[in-house]
Amino acid sequence: MRHYTKRKQKREKMFKHIEHYYSDSGDLTKKAFCQRENIPYSSFLFWLQKYEQEKKENRTEENPGSFIPVQIKASETGHHNSSASLTVEYPNGVKVHINGDPDIGIITGLIHAQAG
């Protein structure tokens, strides 16, 4: 139990350093920030990776079925492209690309596959 508490305290401390780095570091490199704050660089990189991973997992858990809004761009002539295509990218990095006018049933199926 004691080891868990120490690790949790270390995590909280390092996450605060990382948040400080993101908010106040200005143009400092990670290495310069660590030197200024007297933090071992390798330790900072380790916890930065954990911080980013946890942040990514939390985004996925908060919005597991969310998608980025689609914007249709007009061609240079001002008309919409006649050969439409659609790419759906899931939070795990899998991409599904559909050429032509995608059927709404296909899109719905892809969304439900992600939510399930």
N, CA, C and O atoms as a GROMACS GRO file, in nm:
protein
  464
    1MET      N    1   0.083  -0.118   0.000
    1MET     CA    2   0.000   0.000   0.000
    1MET      C    3   0.088   0.125   0.000
    1MET      O    4   0.057   0.225  -0.066
    2ARG      N    5   0.196   0.119   0.073
    2ARG     CA    6   0.286   0.232   0.085
    2ARG      C    7   0.351   0.267  -0.049
    2ARG      O    8   0.363   0.385  -0.084
    3HIS      N    9   0.392   0.166  -0.124
    3HIS     CA   10   0.453   0.186  -0.256
    3HIS      C   11   0.354   0.254  -0.350
    3HIS      O   12   0.392   0.343  -0.426
    4TYR      N   13   0.228   0.211  -0.345
    4TYR     CA   14   0.124   0.268  -0.429
    4TYR      C   15   0.106   0.417  -0.398
    4TYR      O   16   0.094   0.498  -0.490
    5THR      N   17   0.105   0.453  -0.271
    5THR     CA   18   0.088   0.592  -0.229
    5THR      C   19   0.204   0.678  -0.277
    5THR      O   20   0.183   0.789  -0.327
    6LYS      N   21   0.326   0.628  -0.263
    6LYS     CA   22   0.443   0.702  -0.309
    6LYS      C   23   0.439   0.722  -0.460
    6LYS      O   24   0.470   0.831  -0.510
    7ARG      N   25   0.402   0.619  -0.532
    7ARG     CA   26   0.395   0.629  -0.678
    7ARG      C   27   0.286   0.729  -0.720
    7ARG      O   28   0.306   0.806  -0.813
    8LYS      N   29   0.174   0.727  -0.650
    8LYS     CA   30   0.065   0.820  -0.680
    8LYS      C   31   0.110   0.964  -0.653
    8LYS      O   32   0.080   1.054  -0.730
    9GLN      N   33   0.181   0.984  -0.542
    9GLN     CA   34   0.231   1.117  -0.511
    9GLN      C   35   0.332   1.164  -0.616
    9GLN      O   36   0.331   1.280  -0.657
   10LYS      N   37   0.418   1.074  -0.659
   10LYS     CA   38   0.517   1.106  -0.763
   10LYS      C   39   0.446   1.143  -0.894
   10LYS      O   40   0.484   1.239  -0.960
   11ARG      N   41   0.344   1.066  -0.929
   11ARG     CA   42   0.265   1.091  -1.050
   11ARG      C   43   0.204   1.230  -1.044
   11ARG      O   44   0.215   1.307  -1.139
   12GLU      N   45   0.138   1.262  -0.932
   12GLU     CA   46   0.073   1.393  -0.917
   12GLU      C   47   0.175   1.506  -0.927
   12GLU      O   48   0.148   1.608  -0.991
   13LYS      N   49   0.289   1.489  -0.864
   13LYS     CA   50   0.394   1.590  -0.867
   13LYS      C   51   0.446   1.611  -1.010
   13LYS      O   52   0.461   1.725  -1.054
   14MET      N   53   0.472   1.501  -1.079
   14MET     CA   54   0.525   1.512  -1.215
   14MET      C   55   0.421   1.567  -1.311
   14MET      O   56   0.455   1.643  -1.402
   15PHE      N   57   0.295   1.529  -1.294
   15PHE     CA   58   0.190   1.583  -1.380
   15PHE      C   59   0.176   1.734  -1.361
   15PHE      O   60   0.149   1.807  -1.456
   16LYS      N   61   0.196   1.781  -1.238
   16LYS     CA   62   0.194   1.926  -1.214
   16LYS      C   63   0.309   1.993  -1.286
   16LYS      O   64   0.292   2.101  -1.343
   17HIS      N   65   0.427   1.931  -1.283
   17HIS     CA   66   0.542   1.985  -1.357
   17HIS      C   67   0.511   1.990  -1.507
   17HIS      O   68   0.542   2.089  -1.574
   18ILE      N   69   0.451   1.886  -1.557
   18ILE     CA   70   0.419   1.880  -1.701
   18ILE      C   71   0.318   1.987  -1.738
   18ILE      O   72   0.332   2.054  -1.840
   19GLU      N   73   0.216   2.004  -1.656
   19GLU     CA   74   0.117   2.108  -1.682
   19GLU      C   75   0.182   2.246  -1.673
   19GLU      O   76   0.148   2.336  -1.750
   20HIS      N   77   0.274   2.263  -1.581
   20HIS     CA   78   0.350   2.388  -1.571
   20HIS      C   79   0.434   2.409  -1.697
   20HIS      O   80   0.442   2.520  -1.749
   21TYR      N   81   0.496   2.303  -1.745
   21TYR     CA   82   0.575   2.312  -1.868
   21TYR      C   83   0.487   2.358  -1.984
   21TYR      O   84   0.525   2.448  -2.060
   22TYR      N   85   0.369   2.298  -1.998
   22TYR     CA   86   0.280   2.334  -2.108
   22TYR      C   87   0.227   2.477  -2.095
   22TYR      O   88   0.208   2.545  -2.196
   23SER      N   89   0.204   2.523  -1.973
   23SER     CA   90   0.142   2.654  -1.956
   23SER      C   91   0.243   2.769  -1.945
   23SER      O   92   0.213   2.880  -1.990
   24ASP      N   93   0.360   2.745  -1.888
   24ASP     CA   94   0.451   2.856  -1.859
   24ASP      C   95   0.591   2.844  -1.919
   24ASP      O   96   0.675   2.930  -1.892
   25SER      N   97   0.618   2.743  -1.996
   25SER     CA   98   0.756   2.723  -2.040
   25SER      C   99   0.799   2.818  -2.151
   25SER      O  100   0.919   2.833  -2.176
   26GLY      N  101   0.702   2.882  -2.218
   26GLY     CA  102   0.739   2.973  -2.325
   26GLY      C  103   0.814   2.901  -2.435
   26GLY      O  104   0.764   2.805  -2.493
   27ASP      N  105   0.934   2.948  -2.462
   27ASP     CA  106   1.015   2.889  -2.570
   27ASP      C  107   1.117   2.788  -2.518
   27ASP      O  108   1.206   2.746  -2.593
   28LEU      N  109   1.106   2.750  -2.392
   28LEU     CA  110   1.203   2.656  -2.336
   28LEU      C  111   1.186   2.517  -2.397
   28LEU      O  112   1.074   2.471  -2.420
   29THR      N  113   1.296   2.453  -2.422
   29THR     CA  114   1.291   2.312  -2.462
   29THR      C  115   1.262   2.230  -2.337
   29THR      O  116   1.271   2.279  -2.224
   30LYS      N  117   1.226   2.105  -2.358
   30LYS     CA  118   1.201   2.016  -2.244
   30LYS      C  119   1.326   2.006  -2.156
   30LYS      O  120   1.318   2.010  -2.033
   31LYS      N  121   1.440   1.994  -2.222
   31LYS     CA  122   1.565   1.979  -2.148
   31LYS      C  123   1.596   2.104  -2.064
   31LYS      O  124   1.636   2.094  -1.949
   32ALA      N  125   1.576   2.222  -2.124
   32ALA     CA  126   1.601   2.347  -2.051
   32ALA      C  127   1.503   2.364  -1.936
   32ALA      O  128   1.539   2.411  -1.828
   33PHE      N  129   1.378   2.324  -1.959
   33PHE     CA  130   1.278   2.331  -1.852
   33PHE      C  131   1.320   2.242  -1.735
   33PHE      O  132   1.313   2.283  -1.620
   34CYS      N  133   1.364   2.120  -1.766
   34CYS     CA  134   1.406   2.026  -1.662
   34CYS      C  135   1.527   2.081  -1.584
   34CYS      O  136   1.534   2.067  -1.462
   35GLN      N  137   1.620   2.143  -1.655
   35GLN     CA  138   1.736   2.201  -1.587
   35GLN      C  139   1.692   2.314  -1.495
   35GLN      O  140   1.738   2.324  -1.382
   36ARG      N  141   1.601   2.400  -1.544
   36ARG     CA  142   1.553   2.512  -1.464
   36ARG      C  143   1.479   2.464  -1.338
   36ARG      O  144   1.495   2.522  -1.230
   37GLU      N  145   1.399   2.358  -1.354
   37GLU     CA  146   1.316   2.307  -1.244
   37GLU      C  147   1.387   2.200  -1.162
   37GLU      O  148   1.332   2.149  -1.064
   38ASN      N  149   1.510   2.166  -1.202
   38ASN     CA  150   1.589   2.064  -1.133
   38ASN      C  151   1.518   1.927  -1.132
   38ASN      O  152   1.505   1.862  -1.029
   39ILE      N  153   1.472   1.888  -1.252
   39ILE     CA  154   1.404   1.760  -1.270
   39ILE      C  155   1.491   1.674  -1.361
   39ILE      O  156   1.538   1.723  -1.464
   40PRO      N  157   1.514   1.549  -1.326
   40PRO     CA  158   1.588   1.461  -1.417
   40PRO      C  159   1.514   1.450  -1.552
   40PRO      O  160   1.395   1.419  -1.556
   41TYR      N  161   1.586   1.475  -1.659
   41TYR     CA  162   1.527   1.479  -1.793
   41TYR      C  163   1.460   1.346  -1.829
   41TYR      O  164   1.350   1.345  -1.883
   42SER      N  165   1.526   1.235  -1.799
   42SER     CA  166   1.470   1.103  -1.833
   42SER      C  167   1.340   1.078  -1.755
   42SER      O  168   1.246   1.020  -1.808
   43SER      N  169   1.336   1.123  -1.631
   43SER     CA  170   1.215   1.108  -1.550
   43SER      C  171   1.102   1.193  -1.608
   43SER      O  172   0.988   1.148  -1.616
   44PHE      N  173   1.135   1.315  -1.650
   44PHE     CA  174   1.034   1.403  -1.711
   44PHE      C  175   0.977   1.338  -1.837
   44PHE      O  176   0.855   1.340  -1.857
   45LEU      N  177   1.063   1.282  -1.922
   45LEU     CA  178   1.016   1.218  -2.045
   45LEU      C  179   0.927   1.097  -2.015
   45LEU      O  180   0.826   1.076  -2.082
   46PHE      N  181   0.964   1.019  -1.915
   46PHE     CA  182   0.884   0.904  -1.875
   46PHE      C  183   0.744   0.948  -1.835
   46PHE      O  184   0.645   0.893  -1.883
   47TRP      N  185   0.736   1.048  -1.746
   47TRP     CA  186   0.606   1.093  -1.698
   47TRP      C  187   0.529   1.171  -1.803
   47TRP      O  188   0.406   1.171  -1.802
   48LEU      N  189   0.598   1.237  -1.893
   48LEU     CA  190   0.531   1.305  -2.003
   48LEU      C  191   0.458   1.204  -2.092
   48LEU      O  192   0.345   1.228  -2.135
   49GLN      N  193   0.522   1.091  -2.117
   49GLN     CA  194   0.459   0.985  -2.195
   49GLN      C  195   0.335   0.932  -2.122
   49GLN      O  196   0.231   0.912  -2.185
   50LYS      N  197   0.346   0.911  -1.992
   50LYS     CA  198   0.231   0.865  -1.912
   50LYS      C  199   0.118   0.969  -1.915
   50LYS      O  200   0.001   0.934  -1.927
   51TYR      N  201   0.156   1.096  -1.902
   51TYR     CA  202   0.058   1.205  -1.902
   51TYR      C  203  -0.019   1.209  -2.034
   51TYR      O  204  -0.142   1.218  -2.035
   52GLU      N  205   0.054   1.203  -2.145
   52GLU     CA  206  -0.009   1.209  -2.278
   52GLU      C  207  -0.097   1.087  -2.301
   52GLU      O  208  -0.206   1.099  -2.357
   53GLN      N  209  -0.052   0.969  -2.258
   53GLN     CA  210  -0.129   0.846  -2.274
   53GLN      C  211  -0.259   0.855  -2.194
   53GLN      O  212  -0.366   0.820  -2.245
   54GLU      N  213  -0.250   0.902  -2.071
   54GLU     CA  214  -0.368   0.913  -1.986
   54GLU      C  215  -0.466   1.017  -2.042
   54GLU      O  216  -0.588   0.998  -2.039
   55LYS      N  217  -0.412   1.126  -2.093
   55LYS     CA  218  -0.495   1.230  -2.153
   55LYS      C  219  -0.571   1.176  -2.274
   55LYS      O  220  -0.690   1.204  -2.292
   56LYS      N  221  -0.502   1.098  -2.356
   56LYS     CA  222  -0.564   1.038  -2.475
   56LYS      C  223  -0.673   0.939  -2.434
   56LYS      O  224  -0.782   0.939  -2.491
   57GLU      N  225  -0.645   0.855  -2.335
   57GLU     CA  226  -0.743   0.757  -2.288
   57GLU      C  227  -0.866   0.826  -2.230
   57GLU      O  228  -0.979   0.780  -2.252
   58ASN      N  229  -0.847   0.936  -2.158
   58ASN     CA  230  -0.959   1.009  -2.100
   58ASN      C  231  -1.046   1.072  -2.208
   58ASN      O  232  -1.168   1.072  -2.197
   59ARG      N  233  -0.984   1.124  -2.314
   59ARG     CA  234  -1.062   1.181  -2.425
   59ARG      C  235  -1.148   1.073  -2.488
   59ARG      O  236  -1.265   1.097  -2.519
   60THR      N  237  -1.092   0.956  -2.506
   60THR     CA  238  -1.165   0.846  -2.569
   60THR      C  239  -1.278   0.798  -2.479
   60THR      O  240  -1.387   0.769  -2.529
   61GLU      N  241  -1.255   0.789  -2.348
   61GLU     CA  242  -1.358   0.742  -2.255
   61GLU      C  243  -1.470   0.844  -2.241
   61GLU      O  244  -1.586   0.806  -2.226
   62GLU      N  245  -1.438   0.973  -2.244
   62GLU     CA  246  -1.539   1.078  -2.229
   62GLU      C  247  -1.630   1.084  -2.351
   62GLU      O  248  -1.750   1.110  -2.337
   63ASN      N  249  -1.576   1.063  -2.468
   63ASN     CA  250  -1.650   1.074  -2.593
   63ASN      C  251  -1.620   0.954  -2.682
   63ASN      O  252  -1.561   0.972  -2.789
   64PRO      N  253  -1.659   0.834  -2.644
   64PRO     CA  254  -1.619   0.716  -2.721
   64PRO      C  255  -1.674   0.713  -2.863
   64PRO      O  256  -1.611   0.656  -2.951
   65GLY      N  257  -1.789   0.773  -2.888
   65GLY     CA  258  -1.848   0.767  -3.021
   65GLY      C  259  -1.845   0.899  -3.094
   65GLY      O  260  -1.918   0.918  -3.191
   66SER      N  261  -1.761   0.991  -3.049
   66SER     CA  262  -1.763   1.124  -3.110
   66SER      C  263  -1.680   1.126  -3.238
   66SER      O  264  -1.581   1.054  -3.252
   67PHE      N  265  -1.723   1.208  -3.329
   67PHE     CA  266  -1.654   1.228  -3.455
   67PHE      C  267  -1.632   1.377  -3.476
   67PHE      O  268  -1.705   1.460  -3.421
   68ILE      N  269  -1.533   1.410  -3.554
   68ILE     CA  270  -1.508   1.549  -3.589
   68ILE      C  271  -1.607   1.588  -3.698
   68ILE      O  272  -1.631   1.511  -3.790
   69PRO      N  273  -1.667   1.708  -3.688
   69PRO     CA  274  -1.761   1.751  -3.792
   69PRO      C  275  -1.697   1.751  -3.931
   69PRO      O  276  -1.579   1.781  -3.946
   70VAL      N  277  -1.776   1.719  -4.030
   70VAL     CA  278  -1.728   1.712  -4.168
   70VAL      C  279  -1.757   1.845  -4.236
   70VAL      O  280  -1.867   1.899  -4.226
   71GLN      N  281  -1.659   1.896  -4.306
   71GLN     CA  282  -1.678   2.017  -4.385
   71GLN      C  283  -1.653   1.980  -4.531
   71GLN      O  284  -1.552   1.918  -4.564
   72ILE      N  285  -1.746   2.020  -4.617
   72ILE     CA  286  -1.731   1.994  -4.760
   72ILE      C  287  -1.674   2.119  -4.823
   72ILE      O  288  -1.733   2.227  -4.814
   73LYS      N  289  -1.559   2.104  -4.888
   73LYS     CA  290  -1.493   2.217  -4.949
   73LYS      C  291  -1.538   2.232  -5.095
   73LYS      O  292  -1.554   2.134  -5.167
   74ALA      N  293  -1.557   2.356  -5.136
   74ALA     CA  294  -1.593   2.384  -5.274
   74ALA      C  295  -1.468   2.377  -5.360
   74ALA      O  296  -1.358   2.407  -5.314
   75SER      N  297  -1.485   2.337  -5.486
   75SER     CA  298  -1.372   2.334  -5.578
   75SER      C  299  -1.340   2.477  -5.621
   75SER      O  300  -1.408   2.571  -5.579
   76GLU      N  301  -1.240   2.494  -5.704
   76GLU     CA  302  -1.200   2.627  -5.749
   76GLU      C  303  -1.312   2.696  -5.826
   76GLU      O  304  -1.316   2.820  -5.829
   77THR      N  305  -1.401   2.621  -5.888
   77THR     CA  306  -1.511   2.681  -5.964
   77THR      C  307  -1.625   2.722  -5.873
   77THR      O  308  -1.720   2.784  -5.919
   78GLY      N  309  -1.616   2.690  -5.745
   78GLY     CA  310  -1.720   2.728  -5.650
   78GLY      C  311  -1.826   2.620  -5.632
   78GLY      O  312  -1.917   2.638  -5.552
   79HIS      N  313  -1.816   2.509  -5.704
   79HIS     CA  314  -1.912   2.399  -5.691
   79HIS      C  315  -1.850   2.290  -5.605
   79HIS      O  316  -1.728   2.277  -5.595
   80HIS      N  317  -1.938   2.213  -5.543
   80HIS     CA  318  -1.888   2.099  -5.465
   80HIS      C  319  -1.829   1.995  -5.559
   80HIS      O  320  -1.872   1.981  -5.673
   81ASN      N  321  -1.730   1.924  -5.510
   81ASN     CA  322  -1.668   1.819  -5.590
   81ASN      C  323  -1.771   1.713  -5.626
   81ASN      O  324  -1.848   1.670  -5.541
   82SER      N  325  -1.771   1.673  -5.752
   82SER     CA  326  -1.870   1.573  -5.795
   82SER      C  327  -1.828   1.432  -5.754
   82SER      O  328  -1.914   1.346  -5.739
   83SER      N  329  -1.699   1.407  -5.736
   83SER     CA  330  -1.656   1.275  -5.691
   83SER      C  331  -1.626   1.283  -5.542
   83SER      O  332  -1.514   1.311  -5.500
   84ALA      N  333  -1.728   1.257  -5.464
   84ALA     CA  334  -1.716   1.268  -5.318
   84ALA      C  335  -1.640   1.150  -5.260
   84ALA      O  336  -1.635   1.042  -5.320
   85SER      N  337  -1.583   1.171  -5.147
   85SER     CA  338  -1.521   1.062  -5.072
   85SER      C  339  -1.534   1.095  -4.924
   85SER      O  340  -1.557   1.210  -4.886
   86LEU      N  341  -1.521   0.994  -4.844
   86LEU     CA  342  -1.536   1.009  -4.700
   86LEU      C  343  -1.433   0.923  -4.631
   86LEU      O  344  -1.410   0.808  -4.670
   87THR      N  345  -1.370   0.978  -4.528
   87THR     CA  346  -1.278   0.902  -4.445
   87THR      C  347  -1.326   0.911  -4.301
   87THR      O  348  -1.345   1.020  -4.247
   88VAL      N  349  -1.345   0.796  -4.240
   88VAL     CA  350  -1.383   0.789  -4.099
   88VAL      C  351  -1.260   0.738  -4.025
   88VAL      O  352  -1.206   0.633  -4.058
   89GLU      N  353  -1.217   0.815  -3.923
   89GLU     CA  354  -1.101   0.774  -3.844
   89GLU      C  355  -1.145   0.752  -3.700
   89GLU      O  356  -1.199   0.841  -3.635
   90TYR      N  357  -1.122   0.631  -3.651
   90TYR     CA  358  -1.158   0.594  -3.515
   90TYR      C  359  -1.048   0.637  -3.419
   90TYR      O  360  -0.934   0.655  -3.460
   91PRO      N  361  -1.081   0.654  -3.290
   91PRO     CA  362  -0.981   0.695  -3.191
   91PRO      C  363  -0.859   0.603  -3.184
   91PRO      O  364  -0.751   0.647  -3.145
   92ASN      N  365  -0.875   0.475  -3.221
   92ASN     CA  366  -0.760   0.384  -3.216
   92ASN      C  367  -0.670   0.395  -3.339
   92ASN      O  368  -0.572   0.323  -3.350
   93GLY      N  369  -0.704   0.488  -3.432
   93GLY     CA  370  -0.620   0.512  -3.548
   93GLY      C  371  -0.665   0.442  -3.675
   93GLY      O  372  -0.612   0.471  -3.783
   94VAL      N  373  -0.761   0.352  -3.666
   94VAL     CA  374  -0.813   0.283  -3.784
   94VAL      C  375  -0.888   0.383  -3.872
   94VAL      O  376  -0.969   0.461  -3.822
   95LYS      N  377  -0.859   0.381  -4.003
   95LYS     CA  378  -0.925   0.471  -4.097
   95LYS      C  379  -1.003   0.388  -4.199
   95LYS      O  380  -0.955   0.286  -4.249
   96VAL      N  381  -1.124   0.434  -4.230
   96VAL     CA  382  -1.206   0.373  -4.334
   96VAL      C  383  -1.229   0.481  -4.438
   96VAL      O  384  -1.285   0.586  -4.408
   97HIS      N  385  -1.187   0.455  -4.562
   97HIS     CA  386  -1.200   0.553  -4.670
   97HIS      C  387  -1.302   0.501  -4.771
   97HIS      O  388  -1.292   0.388  -4.818
   98ILE      N  389  -1.401   0.585  -4.805
   98ILE     CA  390  -1.506   0.548  -4.900
   98ILE      C  391  -1.502   0.647  -5.016
   98ILE      O  392  -1.511   0.768  -4.995
   99ASN      N  393  -1.488   0.596  -5.138
   99ASN     CA  394  -1.493   0.679  -5.257
   99ASN      C  395  -1.635   0.686  -5.310
   99ASN      O  396  -1.712   0.591  -5.292
  100GLY      N  397  -1.671   0.796  -5.374
  100GLY     CA  398  -1.806   0.812  -5.429
  100GLY      C  399  -1.900   0.864  -5.323
  100GLY      O  400  -1.857   0.894  -5.211
  101ASP      N  401  -2.026   0.876  -5.355
  101ASP     CA  402  -2.127   0.924  -5.260
  101ASP      C  403  -2.159   0.813  -5.162
  101ASP      O  404  -2.224   0.715  -5.199
  102PRO      N  405  -2.114   0.826  -5.037
  102PRO     CA  406  -2.138   0.719  -4.940
  102PRO      C  407  -2.285   0.710  -4.900
  102PRO      O  408  -2.352   0.812  -4.882
  103ASP      N  409  -2.334   0.591  -4.888
  103ASP     CA  410  -2.471   0.564  -4.845
  103ASP      C  411  -2.482   0.591  -4.696
  103ASP      O  412  -2.393   0.554  -4.620
  104ILE      N  413  -2.591   0.656  -4.654
  104ILE     CA  414  -2.610   0.688  -4.514
  104ILE      C  415  -2.612   0.563  -4.426
  104ILE      O  416  -2.571   0.568  -4.310
  105GLY      N  417  -2.658   0.452  -4.479
  105GLY     CA  418  -2.659   0.326  -4.406
  105GLY      C  419  -2.518   0.278  -4.372
  105GLY      O  420  -2.494   0.224  -4.264
  106ILE      N  421  -2.427   0.299  -4.466
  106ILE     CA  422  -2.287   0.260  -4.443
  106ILE      C  423  -2.227   0.346  -4.332
  106ILE      O  424  -2.161   0.296  -4.241
  107ILE      N  425  -2.252   0.477  -4.341
  107ILE     CA  426  -2.199   0.569  -4.240
  107ILE      C  427  -2.255   0.534  -4.102
  107ILE      O  428  -2.180   0.528  -4.004
  108THR      N  429  -2.386   0.510  -4.095
  108THR     CA  430  -2.449   0.473  -3.968
  108THR      C  431  -2.389   0.345  -3.912
  108THR      O  432  -2.363   0.335  -3.792
  109GLY      N  433  -2.366   0.248  -3.999
  109GLY     CA  434  -2.304   0.122  -3.956
  109GLY      C  435  -2.165   0.142  -3.900
  109GLY      O  436  -2.127   0.078  -3.802
  110LEU      N  437  -2.088   0.231  -3.963
  110LEU     CA  438  -1.953   0.258  -3.915
  110LEU      C  439  -1.956   0.324  -3.778
  110LEU      O  440  -1.874   0.292  -3.692
  111ILE      N  441  -2.049   0.414  -3.758
  111ILE     CA  442  -2.061   0.483  -3.629
  111ILE      C  443  -2.103   0.385  -3.520
  111ILE      O  444  -2.049   0.387  -3.410
  112HIS      N  445  -2.201   0.299  -3.552
  112HIS     CA  446  -2.244   0.201  -3.453
  112HIS      C  447  -2.136   0.100  -3.422
  112HIS      O  448  -2.126   0.052  -3.309
  113ALA      N  449  -2.054   0.066  -3.520
  113ALA     CA  450  -1.943  -0.027  -3.497
  113ALA      C  451  -1.846   0.033  -3.395
  113ALA      O  452  -1.791  -0.039  -3.312
  114GLN      N  453  -1.824   0.164  -3.402
  114GLN     CA  454  -1.734   0.231  -3.307
  114GLN      C  455  -1.796   0.235  -3.168
  114GLN      O  456  -1.727   0.211  -3.069
  115ALA      N  457  -1.924   0.265  -3.160
  115ALA     CA  458  -1.991   0.278  -3.030
  115ALA      C  459  -2.006   0.146  -2.959
  115ALA      O  460  -2.016   0.142  -2.836
  116GLY      N  461  -2.008   0.037  -3.033
  116GLY     CA  462  -2.032  -0.095  -2.974
  116GLY      C  463  -1.915  -0.160  -2.921
  116GLY      O  464  -1.925  -0.271  -2.868
   0.00000   0.00000   0.00000
